[in-house]
Amino acid sequence: MKKKWGLALTAVIVLAAALAGCSQKTDSKKIKLAYVAWDSEIASTNVVKYVLESKLDYSVELLQVDAGPMWAGVSDGSADAMVAAWLPTTHASYLEKYGSSVEDLGPNLEGTKTGLVIPSYMKENSIEDLNNDATGKSVDYQIIGIEPGAGIMQSTEKALKDYGLDGKWKLIESSSAAMATELQKAYEAKKPIIVTGWTPHWMFANMDLKYLEDPKGVYGGAESIHTIARKDLKSDKSDAYTLLDQFTWTADDMAEVMVAIQEGQSPEEAAKAWADSHSDQVDKWLEGIK
């Protein structure tokens, strides 16, 4: 009887150890990516998620938040990384606040831009033109914005002040999706509209749009999208860190995924289709991972 109890106890100990080992392995293969709900960041974050899961066997949790919580989350470790930092201008205030407590892995996409966007059929060419009453009345003195925490919203509030527009004009808070919907409705009806916009974005592929010139340089020049990781990610999850560090693509690459989503694919389907058809590029992101 003692022998049987001994064998049973041994079996229990072995099983517990195995389960503990599995738990540790599972925990080490979990990763959280924070992102803002911009079409561009939905595209990039889902591509990285797919590669982490399909190539490195990670379980990826996506955390959709506003820009401030995104930076704060990577800073305090509640998120592991993001591929959605617009620098040096759009997220300048967040970099100043959190830069010392995160690791900047550098640009993953070059040549982005933000500003005020209008349909090309409108005659206005500069933000200064918004001082014309006829222009203001045509759009009810409203600029259609996105989420209130976004850097482009902060820049637009500054633009209203710097160009002397804050007395009459109002920046409307909404969401990235709602802004694009309003723009598309106005464009199809050939009505005037002004929105906060950025490239890359699928709306430039689907509509003839233009940026209003910004002679005061409120929105800055060309920007880059950076990958930001928590400080100790390299030691905790070296394979994921290497992928994130080597992840780069072009505006055209991103546009492929954004347009596919806009045309009806889910973000997961569009990301998989792009990654599977660009295996050579994905392989470069994985170089050196054992």
Protein Blocks (a to p, Z undefined) as FASTA:
>chain_A
ZZmmmmmmmmmmmmmmmmmmmmmmmmmmgccddddfbfklmmmmmmmmmmmmmmnopacd
dddddfklmmmmmmnopafbdckbccfklmmmmmmmmmmmcccebjfbehiacdddddfk
bmbfbfklmmpmklmmmnoopacdddfkbmklmmmmmmmmmnopmmmmccddddfklmmm
mmmmmmmnopacddddddddfklmmpccdddddfkomnopaddddddddfklmmmmmmlm
mmmmmgccdfklmmmmmmmmmnopafklmmmmmmmmmmmmmmmmmgoiZZ
